[in-house]
Amino acid sequence: MEKLTIIASRKNKPGGGRKTGTGKFLEPTTALRVPASQEPIIKDFLAAYQRRKLANSLDVVSDFEWPKLLSQPVLLPLYSSKVSAGFPSPAEEHVEKRLDPSEFLIDQKDATFFVTIQGQSMIDVGLMPGDKAVVDRSKIASIGDIVLAVLDGEFTIKSLAKKKDGSPRLLPANSTGAYSPIDIKDGMSFEIWGVVTGSFRRFK
């Protein structure tokens, strides 16, 4: 009875006990008595439930592609004049320089590849479904960078952050609240594969 009294008093104490949403499942929990023979089955079910919740926030990427390195650069005109509507003047004096799209997008050719964005977890930073994200494996990720991470065998693109205790955290960029931050915890397989340096898309 003494043990029960201690648990009850801790629960009723203001600010006492574990804060709501900070446990393993990031939501309130409750005590439940189950037959001992069913304990492994229930644990497996909860583990699967946790993996499914995590997968919903991952928005895994697809279509890993290496850039095709051309022997001759593709130089397209970059106009210096600002145009609000219509076409820029084709006059040569308005051409500021010629731009190679590959050179603009890629810093380290041997360490860069493209992945296709899936889902809408990063739309607030302009990464839309179907976009090609440019990933550079040679860059060292810093807090605030958009990164390609592999988490428990699944690739995902998120912003890199950290918690107060210094452990890494992956943040979505979707103001609707449909995606939750992902805290990296003990037992998770986690690695940063590269830094997202840009993206591109086609409209037609």
C-alpha positions in Angstrom: 0.0 0.0 0.0 2.9 2.3 0.7 4.1 2.1 -2.9 0.7 2.9 -4.2 0.5 5.9 -2.0 3.8 7.2 -3.3 2.7 6.8 -7.0 -0.6 8.5 -6.3 1.0 11.5 -4.6 3.5 12.0 -7.4 0.7 11.9 -10.0 -1.3 14.5 -8.1 1.6 16.8 -7.4 1.6 19.8 -9.7 4.3 19.4 -12.3 5.2 16.0 -11.0 5.7 12.8 -13.0 6.5 12.5 -16.7 5.2 15.4 -18.9 2.5 14.6 -21.3 3.8 13.8 -24.8 7.4 13.1 -23.7 7.2 9.3 -23.4 8.0 6.6 -25.9 4.8 7.1 -27.9 4.6 10.9 -27.5 1.1 10.8 -26.2 -0.6 10.2 -22.8 -0.4 6.6 -21.6 -2.4 4.5 -19.1 -1.7 1.4 -17.0 -3.3 -1.8 -18.2 -3.2 -5.4 -16.7 -2.9 -8.1 -19.4 -2.3 -11.9 -19.2 1.4 -12.7 -19.0 1.1 -14.9 -22.0 -0.1 -12.0 -24.1 2.7 -9.6 -23.1 5.0 -10.4 -26.1 2.2 -10.0 -28.6 1.1 -6.7 -27.2 4.7 -5.4 -27.1 5.1 -6.4 -30.8 1.8 -4.6 -31.7 3.0 -1.4 -29.9 6.4 -1.6 -31.6 4.6 -1.8 -35.0 2.3 1.0 -34.0 5.3 3.2 -33.2 7.0 2.4 -36.5 3.9 3.3 -38.4 3.6 6.7 -36.6 7.2 7.4 -37.4 6.8 6.4 -41.0 3.9 8.9 -41.3 6.3 11.8 -40.4 9.2 10.6 -42.5 7.9 11.3 -46.0 10.5 9.0 -47.5 12.3 10.1 -50.7 12.8 8.0 -53.8 14.6 7.8 -57.2 18.3 8.3 -56.2 20.0 9.7 -59.4 23.5 10.7 -60.2 24.0 13.9 -62.3 25.1 13.2 -65.9 28.5 14.8 -66.3 28.7 16.4 -69.7 32.1 17.0 -71.4 30.8 20.4 -72.7 28.9 22.8 -70.3 25.5 24.0 -71.3 25.7 27.8 -71.2 22.3 29.6 -71.2 21.9 33.4 -71.2 21.3 35.0 -67.8 19.5 38.3 -68.3 20.4 41.3 -66.0 17.1 43.2 -66.6 14.2 42.5 -64.3 11.0 41.6 -66.2 7.5 41.8 -64.5 5.7 40.2 -67.5 6.4 38.9 -70.9 9.8 38.0 -72.3 13.1 39.8 -71.6 14.7 41.6 -74.5 16.9 39.3 -76.6 19.3 42.1 -77.1 22.9 41.0 -76.3 23.5 44.1 -74.1 21.0 42.7 -71.6 22.8 39.4 -71.1 24.8 39.6 -67.9 26.6 36.4 -68.4 26.0 32.8 -69.5 25.1 30.3 -66.8 25.7 26.6 -66.8 22.8 25.1 -64.8 24.9 22.2 -63.6 27.6 24.5 -62.3 24.9 26.6 -60.5 23.3 23.6 -58.8 26.4 21.4 -58.1 29.4 22.3 -56.0 31.1 18.9 -55.8 30.2 16.8 -58.9 31.6 13.5 -57.5 29.7 13.9 -54.2 26.4 15.1 -55.5 23.2 13.2 -56.4 19.5 13.9 -56.8 16.5 12.5 -54.9 12.8 12.9 -55.7 10.7 14.5 -53.0 7.7 12.5 -51.7 4.9 14.0 -49.6 4.5 17.5 -48.2 6.5 17.6 -45.0 8.9 20.2 -46.4 6.6 22.4 -48.5 7.2 25.5 -46.3 10.8 25.6 -47.6 9.7 25.1 -51.2 10.3 21.4 -51.5 7.2 20.1 -53.2 6.2 16.5 -54.2 8.0 15.6 -57.4 10.9 18.1 -56.9 14.4 17.0 -57.4 16.5 17.8 -54.3 20.2 18.3 -54.8 22.2 16.4 -52.1 25.9 17.0 -51.5 27.6 14.3 -49.4 30.9 16.3 -49.1 29.3 19.0 -46.9 29.3 18.7 -43.1 25.7 19.2 -41.8 25.1 22.0 -39.3 22.1 22.8 -37.2 19.5 24.5 -39.4 20.6 22.7 -42.6 18.2 20.7 -44.6 19.6 17.2 -44.7 19.0 13.8 -46.2 19.0 11.4 -43.3 18.5 7.6 -43.0 16.4 6.6 -40.0 15.9 2.9 -39.3 16.5 2.1 -42.9 14.3 4.8 -44.4 15.6 7.9 -46.2 13.9 11.3 -45.4 14.6 15.0 -45.9 14.2 17.2 -42.9 15.8 20.2 -41.2 18.5 19.3 -38.7 18.0 20.5 -35.1 18.9 19.4 -31.6 17.2 19.1 -28.2 18.4 20.7 -25.0 20.3 17.6 -24.1 22.3 17.8 -27.4 20.6 14.8 -29.1 19.6 15.3 -32.8 16.1 16.1 -33.9 14.6 16.2 -37.4 12.0 19.0 -38.1 9.4 19.1 -40.8 8.6 22.4 -42.6 4.8 22.2 -42.8 2.8 24.8 -40.9 -0.4 22.7 -41.0 0.8 20.5 -38.1 0.3 17.3 -40.1 3.9 16.2 -39.5 5.6 15.9 -36.1 9.3 16.5 -35.2 11.3 13.3 -35.0 13.5 12.9 -31.9 16.5 10.6 -32.4 16.5 8.2 -29.4 18.7 5.3 -28.2 18.1 2.2 -30.2 17.4 4.1 -33.4 19.6 3.7 -36.5 20.4 7.2 -37.6 22.9 8.7 -40.1 23.1 11.9 -42.1 23.8 11.1 -45.8 24.3 14.6 -47.1 23.2 18.3 -47.1 20.4 19.5 -49.4 21.9 22.4 -51.3 19.1 23.2 -53.7 16.2 21.8 -55.7 14.6 22.1 -59.1 11.3 21.2 -60.8 9.5 21.2 -64.1 6.2 22.9 -64.7 5.6 21.4 -68.2 
